[in-house]
Amino acid sequence: MNQSIKNHTKDIIFKDLENANQAFNKLYKGDRQDRQPVHTVYGGAHLFNSETPQNLGKVAIKSLLHYAPNCIAFAKAFQLKGYERLPDDVDSQQQMISDLSGIDYAELKNHEAGFCYKIYNKVIVKLNAEPVEDFRIDFEDGFGNRSNAEEDQTAMNAAEEVAKGMQENTLSPFIGIRIKPFTEELKNRGLRTLDIFLTTLLLKTDGKLPDNFVVMLPKVTIPEQVTALVLFLEVLEKTFALPQNSLKMEIMVETTQAVMDAEGTNPLLRFITASKGRCIATHFGTYDYTASNNITAKYQEMDHGVCDFAHYTTKVALSHTGIWLSDGATNTMPIGPHRGELSKEQEAENKMVVHRAWRKGYGHIRHSLYKGLYQGWDLNPAQLPMRYTAVFAFFLESYDDAVMRLKSFMETAARATLIGDTFDDAATGQGLLNYFLKGLNSGAISEEEVLATGLTLEEVRSRSFVTILKNRKLKKKKA
């Protein structure tokens, strides 16, 4: 067979291509394999203590049980699938719930209240066991403008409470602080708080950080702000003999300049590169960003078109870099206007206000999930029921279909592999696998429910549809 390209020429050209490919793969290394929290609760640093996550859970479960005392009232409050067919009177509801308690879990899908029954119980379990997945001790918007002396003292107190929470195992699985931005006006205050907090914490814990600790830098507009924070984190690591790169960071996307810079390009990848591997996530600041776009207060909502533009731009800019993306928050709180001893009319008004706020937040979260943003903010414990309801409903609505599709897909792929055909639709298989990975990580889908696909947990956690097919092919050959 005749060829015109000499091996020497090929090697020279392919060597340059190899270097370029390797540089590309280093930057676009793929999605992270570890668990991503479904939310971050932002709370004022002055209010934080070691028991805050548990206390927030208690408030959340109290709110849920008060305004949705059973799964049917819950379905109607959130207008979950099939809620219109469920009874309104309490006696009929109680009879239906009594019937549900005797039904096998697998058969619930055939009951008209089975869907809401599953989600309601999953939400209650979650709120009791792990109500807060991620908490950000906030020294910015949630803390406000206070005297330097007060912020200094709060930074010390918060660090001591984190140390106490580490010792008593009461912290959320993910935790961090949000400092003030590194603008000219606030950079010294932001750094001082970071220094006081981490110095106090590390002295108290003999140089140990909480699991999944992160520093949030807000209102980032230029890469140099990220670079400055990285340099300060390096100093702190050396001072306390911490492992290199152990202090991680996140950045806020909440200005128009973070989406398009002075040159008309998206700067986010430059921000990530400037972090030298420390940045693990970007969080979207809904209200600062909409204000930056001159949107009036009435229309500063998570589902506004300017937010969608920023979300999609961010996703394209950072896709496959391993950076987690988080949406912002709904600022309508599901809290009734009346307190104390209430009349029937006041109680009814409270219920109406809470249910309306729940549905609004539920809709916003579902909108984020639809766009592929699997994390968002919560600002109040009364928002936690709607967070988990939206996440669990999103995944469980398509569970049966996804199980059937993945089973069928695996069979088709296996047949193609066995007869030597090329199976070129791996992207669809990967998409189905990603559904189960996200559902499992969120708590919406249990390990038992994942096994219904015919995959093992080990296969699911390989995170690669292609790898699963290759390993199954190898096993068949050995057999």
C-alpha positions in Angstrom: 0.0 0.0 0.0 1.5 3.3 -1.1 1.7 6.3 1.3 3.2 9.7 0.8 3.6 11.0 4.4 6.9 9.9 5.9 7.0 8.7 9.6 9.4 11.4 10.5 7.0 14.1 9.1 4.1 12.5 10.9 5.9 12.3 14.2 6.8 16.0 14.1 3.3 17.1 13.3 1.6 14.8 15.7 4.0 15.8 18.5 2.7 19.4 18.3 -0.8 18.0 18.2 -0.1 15.8 21.2 1.0 18.8 23.2 -2.1 20.8 22.2 -4.4 17.9 23.0 -2.8 17.4 26.4 -3.1 21.1 27.2 -6.8 20.9 26.2 -7.4 17.8 28.3 -5.8 19.4 31.3 -8.1 22.4 31.1 -11.2 20.5 30.2 -10.8 17.6 32.5 -14.4 16.7 32.7 -17.1 16.9 35.5 -16.1 16.4 39.1 -16.8 12.9 40.5 -17.6 13.9 44.1 -20.9 14.9 45.6 -22.2 18.4 44.8 -24.6 19.9 47.3 -28.0 20.7 46.0 -28.0 24.1 47.8 -26.1 26.6 49.9 -27.7 28.4 52.8 -26.3 31.9 53.1 -26.6 33.2 56.7 -25.3 36.3 58.4 -22.1 35.6 60.3 -23.4 37.4 63.4 -26.1 34.8 63.7 -24.0 31.7 63.1 -23.2 29.1 65.8 -22.2 25.5 65.9 -25.8 24.3 66.0 -27.1 26.5 63.2 -27.6 23.6 60.7 -29.6 21.6 63.2 -31.6 24.6 64.3 -32.5 25.5 60.7 -33.7 21.9 60.2 -36.0 22.2 63.2 -37.5 25.4 61.9 -37.9 23.9 58.4 -39.6 20.7 59.6 -41.9 22.7 61.8 -42.9 24.9 58.9 -43.5 22.0 56.6 -45.7 20.1 59.1 -47.7 23.2 60.0 -48.5 24.3 56.5 -48.6 20.8 54.9 -49.6 18.4 57.7 -49.9 15.4 55.3 -48.8 14.3 51.9 -52.1 15.3 50.2 -52.1 18.8 51.7 -48.4 18.9 50.6 -49.3 17.9 47.0 -51.9 20.6 46.8 -49.6 23.3 48.3 -46.9 22.6 45.7 -49.4 21.5 43.0 -47.5 18.3 42.4 -48.4 15.9 39.6 -51.9 14.6 40.0 -52.8 17.0 42.9 -56.2 17.9 41.2 -57.5 14.4 41.7 -56.8 14.2 45.4 -59.5 14.9 48.0 -59.9 18.3 49.7 -61.7 17.3 52.9 -59.5 16.1 55.9 -61.4 12.8 56.6 -61.0 11.6 53.0 -57.4 12.6 53.1 -56.8 10.7 56.2 -58.5 7.6 54.8 -56.4 7.7 51.7 -53.2 8.2 53.7 -54.2 5.2 55.9 -54.6 3.1 52.7 -51.2 4.3 51.4 -49.4 3.1 54.5 -50.3 -0.5 53.7 -49.1 -0.4 50.1 -45.8 -1.9 49.0 -43.3 0.8 48.0 -42.9 -0.4 44.5 -46.7 -0.3 44.0 -47.1 3.3 45.0 -46.6 4.4 41.4 -50.0 3.0 40.6 -51.8 5.0 43.4 -53.0 8.5 42.6 -51.4 9.8 45.8 -48.3 7.6 45.5 -46.1 10.3 44.0 -46.7 12.9 46.6 -46.5 10.2 49.4 -43.0 9.3 48.2 -41.7 12.8 48.0 -43.3 14.0 51.3 -41.7 11.2 53.2 -38.3 11.7 51.5 -38.4 15.4 52.4 -39.2 14.7 56.0 -36.4 12.2 56.2 -34.0 14.7 54.7 -35.0 17.6 56.9 -34.5 15.4 60.0 -31.2 13.8 58.9 -29.4 16.5 56.9 -31.4 19.7 56.6 -28.5 21.8 55.4 -26.0 20.4 52.9 -23.9 23.5 52.5 -23.6 26.7 54.7 -21.9 29.9 53.9 -21.1 32.1 56.9 -21.8 35.5 55.3 -19.7 38.6 56.0 -21.1 40.4 52.9 -24.7 41.1 52.0 -26.1 38.9 54.9 -23.9 40.7 57.4 -24.2 44.3 56.1 -22.1 47.4 56.9 -20.9 47.2 60.5 -18.0 48.8 62.4 -14.6 47.2 61.9 -14.5 46.3 65.6 -17.8 44.4 65.3 -16.7 42.6 62.2 -13.4 41.6 63.8 -15.2 40.2 66.8 -17.8 38.4 64.7 -15.0 36.8 62.6 -13.4 35.5 65.8 -16.7 34.2 67.2 -17.7 32.5 64.0 -14.3 30.7 63.8 -14.7 29.5 67.4 -18.2 28.2 66.6 -16.9 26.4 63.6 -14.2 24.8 65.7 -16.8 23.8 68.2 -19.0 22.3 65.5 -16.0 20.3 64.2 -15.5 18.8 67.6 -19.2 18.1 68.2 -19.8 17.0 64.6 -22.7 19.5 64.1 -21.5 21.3 61.0 -23.1 20.8 57.6 -21.2 18.5 55.2 -20.0 21.5 53.2 -19.2 24.9 54.8 -17.4 28.1 54.1 -17.3 31.9 54.5 -18.2 34.7 52.1 -15.9 37.7 52.6 -16.3 41.2 51.2 -15.2 41.7 47.6 -11.6 42.6 46.6 -12.7 46.0 45.2 -10.5 49.0 46.1 -13.1 50.1 48.6 -13.4 46.8 50.5 -10.3 44.7 49.7 -8.7 45.5 53.1 -11.8 44.6 55.0 -12.3 41.4 53.1 -8.8 40.3 53.7 -8.8 41.2 57.4 -12.0 39.2 58.0 -10.5 36.2 56.1 -7.2 36.5 58.1 -8.9 36.8 61.5 -11.3 34.0 60.8 -8.8 31.4 59.5 -6.1 32.4 62.0 -8.6 31.9 64.9 -9.9 28.7 63.5 -6.6 27.1 62.7 -5.1 28.0 66.1 -8.2 26.5 67.8 -8.1 23.3 65.8 -4.3 22.7 65.6 -4.2 23.5 61.9 -7.3 21.5 60.8 -9.9 22.7 58.4 -13.6 21.5 58.3 -14.4 19.0 55.6 -15.2 20.7 52.3 -14.3 24.2 53.5 -14.3 27.0 50.9 -13.8 30.8 50.7 -16.3 32.7 48.6 -15.1 35.8 46.8 -18.0 38.0 45.7 -18.4 40.5 42.9 -15.4 39.3 40.9 -14.8 41.5 37.9 -11.2 41.0 36.9 -8.7 38.0 37.2 -6.4 40.0 39.4 -8.9 39.9 42.3 -8.7 36.1 42.1 -4.9 36.2 41.9 -4.7 38.3 45.0 -6.9 35.9 47.0 -4.8 33.0 45.9 -1.6 34.6 47.0 -3.1 35.3 50.4 -4.3 31.7 50.7 -0.8 30.6 49.9 0.6 32.7 52.7 -1.9 31.2 55.2 -1.1 27.6 54.1 2.6 28.2 54.7 2.0 29.9 58.0 0.0 26.9 59.3 1.8 24.2 57.4 -1.3 23.2 55.6 -1.0 21.0 52.5 -0.6 22.9 49.3 -3.9 23.9 47.7 -6.0 22.8 50.6 -7.7 26.2 50.9 -10.3 26.2 48.2 -12.3 29.1 46.8 -15.5 30.0 44.9 -16.4 33.1 43.0 -19.6 35.0 42.6 -20.9 35.7 39.1 -23.1 38.8 39.8 -21.8 41.6 37.6 -22.2 42.1 33.9 -18.4 42.3 33.7 -18.2 38.7 34.9 -20.2 37.7 31.8 -18.7 40.0 29.3 -15.5 42.1 29.8 -14.2 45.3 28.2 -12.9 43.3 25.2 -16.3 41.8 24.5 -15.4 38.3 25.7 -16.4 36.1 28.6 -13.7 36.2 31.3 -14.8 33.3 33.5 -12.2 30.9 32.2 -9.5 33.4 32.9 -10.9 33.8 36.5 -10.7 30.0 36.9 -7.1 29.9 35.5 -6.1 32.7 37.8 -7.2 30.5 40.8 -4.4 28.0 40.1 -6.7 25.0 40.7 -8.3 26.4 43.9 -11.6 27.5 42.5 -14.2 24.7 42.6 -17.4 26.6 41.9 -19.2 29.7 40.7 -22.4 31.0 42.4 -24.8 33.3 40.6 -25.9 36.4 42.4 -29.5 36.9 41.1 -30.2 40.3 42.6 -26.9 42.0 42.1 -26.8 40.8 38.5 -30.3 41.9 37.7 -29.6 45.3 39.3 -26.4 45.5 37.3 -28.6 45.1 34.2 -30.9 47.9 35.4 -33.8 45.6 36.1 -36.3 47.2 38.5 -36.9 45.5 41.8 -40.3 44.1 40.9 -38.8 42.0 38.1 -35.5 40.9 39.8 -36.4 37.2 39.7 -34.4 34.0 39.1 -36.2 33.2 35.9 -35.7 36.6 34.2 -34.3 36.5 30.7 -31.1 38.3 31.7 -30.4 35.6 34.2 -31.0 32.9 31.7 -28.5 34.5 29.4 -25.9 34.7 32.2 -26.5 31.0 33.1 -26.2 29.7 29.6 -23.1 31.8 29.0 -21.5 30.5 32.2 -22.4 26.9 31.3 -20.8 27.2 27.9 -17.7 29.0 29.2 -17.0 26.5 32.0 -18.5 23.2 30.7 -16.2 20.2 31.3 -13.8 22.2 33.4 -14.9 20.4 36.6 -16.3 23.7 38.1 -19.6 23.4 39.8 -22.3 25.9 38.9 -24.9 27.2 41.4 -27.9 29.4 40.8 -29.0 32.1 43.1 -31.9 32.5 45.5 -35.6 33.3 45.6 -36.0 36.3 47.9 -39.7 35.8 48.6 -39.8 34.1 52.0 -42.5 31.6 52.8 -43.4 33.2 56.1 -46.9 34.3 57.1 -47.5 38.0 58.0 -49.3 37.2 61.3 -47.7 36.2 64.6 -48.9 35.1 68.0 -52.5 34.1 68.8 -54.2 34.0 65.4 -57.8 34.0 64.3 -59.0 31.5 61.7 -58.8 34.3 59.1 -55.2 35.2 60.0 -54.2 31.5 60.0 -55.8 31.1 56.6 -54.0 34.2 55.3 -50.6 32.8 56.6 -51.3 29.5 54.9 -52.1 31.3 51.6 -48.9 33.4 51.8 -46.7 30.5 52.6 -48.1 28.2 49.9 -47.8 31.0 47.3 -44.2 31.6 48.2 -43.5 27.8 48.2 -44.9 27.5 44.7 -42.9 30.5 43.5 -39.7 29.2 44.9 -40.5 25.7 43.7 -41.0 27.1 40.2 -37.7 29.0 40.3 -35.8 25.9 41.4 -37.4 23.7 38.7 -36.4 26.4 36.2 -32.8 26.1 37.4 -32.9 22.3 37.2 -34.3 22.4 33.7 -31.3 24.5 32.7 -28.9 22.0 34.2 -28.1 24.0 37.4 -28.3 21.5 40.2 -27.4 23.7 43.1 -28.9 27.0 44.3 -29.1 29.3 47.3 -31.5 29.3 50.3 -31.8 32.3 52.6 -34.3 31.1 55.2 -35.1 27.7 56.8 -38.7 28.0 55.6 -37.3 27.6 52.1 -35.7 24.2 52.7 -39.0 22.2 52.2 -39.5 23.8 48.8 -35.8 23.1 47.9 -36.0 19.4 48.5 -39.5 19.1 47.2 -38.4 20.7 43.9 -35.2 18.6 43.6 -36.9 15.3 44.5 -39.9 15.9 42.3 -37.7 16.8 39.4 -35.9 13.5 39.5 -38.7 11.2 40.6 -41.1 12.4 37.9 -39.0 10.8 35.2 -37.6 7.9 37.3 -39.7 5.0 35.8 -39.1 6.2 32.2 -35.4 6.6 32.9 -35.1 3.1 34.4 -36.8 1.6 31.3 -34.8 3.6 28.9 -31.5 2.8 30.5 -32.3 -0.9 30.7 -33.2 -0.9 27.0 -30.2 1.1 26.1 -27.8 -1.2 27.9 -29.3 -4.2 26.1 -28.9 -2.5 22.7 -25.4 -1.4 23.5 -24.5 -4.9 24.7 -25.8 -6.5 21.5 -23.9 -4.1 19.3 -20.7 -4.7 21.2 -21.1 -8.5 21.1 -21.5 -8.6 17.3 -18.6 -6.2 16.8 -20.7 -3.2 15.7 -19.7 0.3 16.7 -22.1 1.8 19.3 -22.0 5.5 18.5 -24.8 6.8 20.7 -22.8 6.8 23.9 -23.8 10.4 24.6 -27.4 9.4 25.1 -26.3 6.6 27.5 -24.2 9.0 29.4 -27.1 11.4 29.7 -29.2 8.7 31.3 -26.4 7.7 33.6 -26.0 11.3 34.6 -29.6 11.4 35.6 -29.1 8.6 38.1 -25.9 10.1 39.4 -27.5 13.5 40.1 -30.6 11.8 41.6 -28.5 9.6 43.9 -26.3 12.5 45.0 -29.3 14.7 45.8 -31.0 12.1 47.9 -34.0 12.0 45.5 -33.2 8.4 44.4 -32.0 5.7 46.8 -29.3 3.2 46.2 -32.1 0.5 45.9 -33.9 2.6 43.3 -30.7 2.9 41.3 -30.2 -0.9 41.3 -33.5 -1.3 39.5 -31.7 -0.2 36.3 -29.7 -3.4 36.3 -26.4 -1.5 37.0 -24.4 -2.0 40.1 -23.5 0.9 42.3 -19.9 0.5 41.3 -20.9 0.9 37.7 -23.0 4.0 38.4 -20.2 5.6 40.4 -17.7 5.0 37.6 -19.6 7.9 36.0 -18.8 6.7 32.5 -21.2 4.9 30.2 -18.4 3.9 27.9 -16.4 2.5 30.8 -19.4 0.4 31.9 -19.7 -1.1 28.4 -16.0 -1.8 28.2 -15.9 -3.5 31.5 -19.0 -5.6 30.7 -17.4 -6.7 27.4 -14.2 -7.7 29.2 -16.2 -9.8 31.7 -18.1 -11.6 28.9 -14.8 -12.4 27.2 -13.3 -13.8 30.4 -16.4 -15.9 31.0 
